Amino acid sequence: MGLIQVADDQVATVVTTLEMRQRPPLRPVPPSPLRLIRWPAPDPAKYRTLFRRVGGPWLWFSRLAMDDATLVRATHQPNTQVHAVVDQSGIEVGLLELSHPERDWCALDYFGLVPELVGRGHGRWLMALAMQLAWRPGVAFVRVNTCSLDHPSALNFYRAQGFVATKRTVETFADPRLAGLLPLDSAPHVPLLANRR
């Protein structure tokens, strides 16, 4: 067994790919005071604000690194659906983004709630709605990735929903906090090595 050195300005994570190969049985959507609102053509600034609020604690950065034109191309495609979760005051508190890269499968690209709502049962509500959107006619499977930087319960949550782990990979990337994409105090569970004194 060997250890692989990771540069101080890089972050490493283990990515687990999970798939659901059978449509889950129909069941009532769990109750929640939240609502899911489709964003058919999200404004880049508004999208980034929500993406940062939901994903910043887990070092989500890919959409933050895109310029406006690239982000619009990624989120305004016919096979991509972007949804905001809003609370009773109309404040965006979650993000659901899915795509159909091919006709026969769906990717659950982004799925998350702001940290204040995690662990209160809203994730089951959001997943029930995600499954209704993902399993359109002709879809044979749904895929989602999670990583060791995500919420500690993320992997078990997906497995409890019926996803099965199919692959594990290691990803390294430049620390988005050092690039100014996220505040330096984001994701305190991931040590910031290049900035240490």
C-alpha positions as CSV (number, residue, x, y, z in Angstrom):
1,M,0.0,0.0,0.0
2,G,1.4,3.3,-1.0
3,L,0.6,6.9,-0.3
4,I,0.6,9.4,-3.2
5,Q,1.8,12.9,-2.5
6,V,-0.7,15.7,-3.3
7,A,0.7,19.2,-3.9
8,D,-0.2,21.7,-1.2
9,D,-2.2,23.8,-3.7
10,Q,-4.3,20.8,-4.8
11,V,-7.1,18.8,-3.3
12,A,-7.7,15.1,-3.8
13,T,-10.9,13.2,-3.4
14,V,-12.3,9.8,-3.9
15,V,-15.3,9.9,-6.3
16,T,-18.0,7.2,-6.1
17,T,-20.2,6.7,-9.1
18,L,-23.6,5.2,-8.3
19,E,-26.4,4.0,-10.6
20,M,-30.1,3.1,-10.3
21,R,-31.0,0.5,-12.9
22,Q,-34.7,0.1,-12.0
23,R,-37.3,2.8,-11.6
24,P,-38.2,3.0,-7.9
25,P,-41.8,2.0,-7.0
26,L,-44.3,4.8,-6.9
27,R,-44.8,6.1,-3.4
28,P,-46.1,9.4,-1.9
29,V,-43.7,12.3,-2.0
30,P,-42.6,13.1,1.6
31,P,-44.1,16.3,2.9
32,S,-42.0,19.5,2.9
33,P,-42.8,23.2,3.1
34,L,-40.3,23.7,0.3
35,R,-41.1,24.1,-3.4
36,L,-39.2,23.1,-6.6
37,I,-39.1,25.8,-9.2
38,R,-37.8,25.2,-12.7
39,W,-35.2,27.7,-14.0
40,P,-35.4,27.1,-17.8
41,A,-32.7,29.7,-18.6
42,P,-30.9,30.6,-15.3
43,D,-29.1,33.9,-15.1
44,P,-25.4,33.1,-14.6
45,A,-25.0,35.4,-11.5
46,K,-28.1,34.1,-9.8
47,Y,-27.1,30.5,-10.6
48,R,-23.6,31.0,-9.2
49,T,-25.0,32.5,-6.0
50,L,-27.1,29.5,-5.4
51,F,-24.4,27.0,-6.5
52,R,-22.0,28.7,-4.0
53,R,-24.5,28.6,-1.2
54,V,-25.4,25.0,-1.6
55,G,-22.0,23.6,-2.7
56,G,-19.4,25.9,-1.1
57,P,-19.2,23.9,2.1
58,W,-18.3,20.8,0.0
59,L,-15.9,22.6,-2.4
60,W,-18.2,22.5,-5.4
61,F,-16.4,24.8,-7.9
62,S,-16.8,23.6,-11.5
63,R,-19.6,26.0,-12.4
64,L,-17.9,28.9,-10.5
65,A,-14.9,28.6,-12.8
66,M,-16.9,29.0,-16.0
67,D,-17.3,32.4,-17.7
68,D,-20.9,33.5,-18.4
69,A,-20.9,32.1,-22.0
70,T,-19.7,28.7,-20.9
71,L,-22.1,28.6,-18.0
72,V,-25.0,29.5,-20.3
73,R,-24.1,26.8,-22.7
74,A,-24.0,24.3,-19.9
75,T,-27.3,25.2,-18.2
76,H,-29.5,26.3,-21.1
77,Q,-29.3,23.1,-23.1
78,P,-32.6,21.3,-24.0
79,N,-31.4,18.1,-22.2
80,T,-30.5,19.9,-19.0
81,Q,-33.0,20.9,-16.3
82,V,-32.1,23.3,-13.6
83,H,-34.4,23.7,-10.6
84,A,-34.1,25.9,-7.5
85,V,-35.5,24.7,-4.2
86,V,-37.3,27.7,-2.5
87,D,-38.6,28.1,1.0
88,Q,-41.8,29.6,2.1
89,S,-40.3,33.1,1.8
90,G,-39.2,32.5,-1.7
91,I,-35.5,32.2,-0.8
92,E,-33.5,29.7,-2.9
93,V,-32.2,27.1,-0.5
94,G,-31.4,24.1,-2.7
95,L,-30.3,23.1,-6.2
96,L,-31.4,20.2,-8.4
97,E,-29.8,19.9,-11.8
98,L,-30.1,16.9,-14.1
99,S,-29.3,16.1,-17.7
100,H,-30.0,13.4,-20.2
101,P,-26.6,13.0,-22.0
102,E,-28.2,10.1,-24.0
103,R,-31.8,9.2,-24.5
104,D,-31.5,6.1,-22.3
105,W,-30.0,7.5,-19.2
106,C,-30.1,10.5,-16.8
107,A,-27.3,12.2,-14.8
108,L,-28.2,13.7,-11.5
109,D,-25.6,16.4,-11.9
110,Y,-26.2,18.6,-8.8
111,F,-28.3,17.7,-5.8
112,G,-28.1,19.6,-2.6
113,L,-29.6,21.9,0.1
114,V,-28.1,24.7,2.1
115,P,-26.4,23.3,5.2
116,E,-29.1,24.6,7.5
117,L,-31.6,22.2,6.0
118,V,-29.5,19.1,5.8
119,G,-30.7,16.2,8.1
120,R,-34.3,17.4,8.3
121,G,-35.9,15.1,5.8
122,H,-36.0,17.5,2.9
123,G,-33.5,15.5,1.0
124,R,-35.9,12.6,0.7
125,W,-38.5,15.0,-0.6
126,L,-36.1,16.4,-3.2
127,M,-35.0,13.0,-4.3
128,A,-38.6,11.9,-4.8
129,L,-39.1,14.8,-7.1
130,A,-35.7,14.2,-8.8
131,M,-36.7,10.6,-9.6
132,Q,-40.0,11.8,-11.1
133,L,-38.0,14.1,-13.5
134,A,-35.2,11.6,-14.2
135,W,-37.2,8.6,-15.1
136,R,-38.9,9.9,-18.2
137,P,-39.9,7.3,-20.9
138,G,-37.0,5.5,-22.4
139,V,-34.6,6.0,-19.5
140,A,-32.9,2.8,-18.4
141,F,-30.8,4.1,-15.6
142,V,-29.9,7.1,-13.5
143,R,-26.3,8.0,-12.5
144,V,-25.0,10.2,-9.7
145,N,-21.5,10.9,-8.4
146,T,-20.5,11.8,-4.9
147,C,-17.1,12.2,-3.4
148,S,-15.3,12.1,-0.1
149,L,-15.5,15.9,0.2
150,D,-19.3,15.8,0.2
151,H,-21.5,15.7,3.3
152,P,-20.5,12.5,5.3
153,S,-24.0,11.1,4.9
154,A,-24.2,11.7,1.1
155,L,-23.1,8.2,0.0
156,N,-25.3,6.4,2.5
157,F,-28.2,8.7,1.5
158,Y,-27.9,7.8,-2.2
159,R,-27.6,4.1,-1.3
160,A,-30.7,4.3,0.9
161,Q,-32.6,5.8,-2.1
162,G,-31.8,2.7,-4.2
163,F,-28.5,3.7,-5.9
164,V,-25.8,1.1,-6.2
165,A,-22.1,2.0,-6.3
166,T,-20.5,1.0,-9.6
167,K,-17.1,2.7,-9.8
168,R,-14.6,4.5,-7.7
169,T,-12.0,7.0,-9.0
170,V,-9.5,9.5,-7.5
171,E,-9.7,13.1,-8.6
172,T,-7.3,15.9,-7.9
173,F,-7.8,19.6,-8.7
174,A,-6.5,23.0,-7.9
175,D,-7.9,24.2,-4.6
176,P,-10.8,26.6,-5.6
177,R,-10.2,28.6,-2.4
178,L,-6.8,29.6,-3.5
179,A,-8.2,30.6,-6.9
180,G,-10.7,32.9,-5.2
181,L,-13.7,30.9,-6.4
182,L,-14.7,30.2,-2.8
183,P,-13.8,31.9,0.5
184,L,-10.7,30.6,2.3
185,D,-12.9,29.5,5.2
186,S,-15.1,27.2,3.0
187,A,-15.0,23.5,3.7
188,P,-13.1,23.6,7.0
189,H,-13.0,19.8,7.0
190,V,-10.6,20.0,4.0
191,P,-7.3,21.5,5.3
192,L,-6.0,24.5,3.3
193,L,-2.3,23.5,3.1
194,A,-0.9,26.1,0.7
195,N,-2.0,29.0,2.9
196,R,-0.6,27.6,6.2
197,R,1.8,29.6,8.3
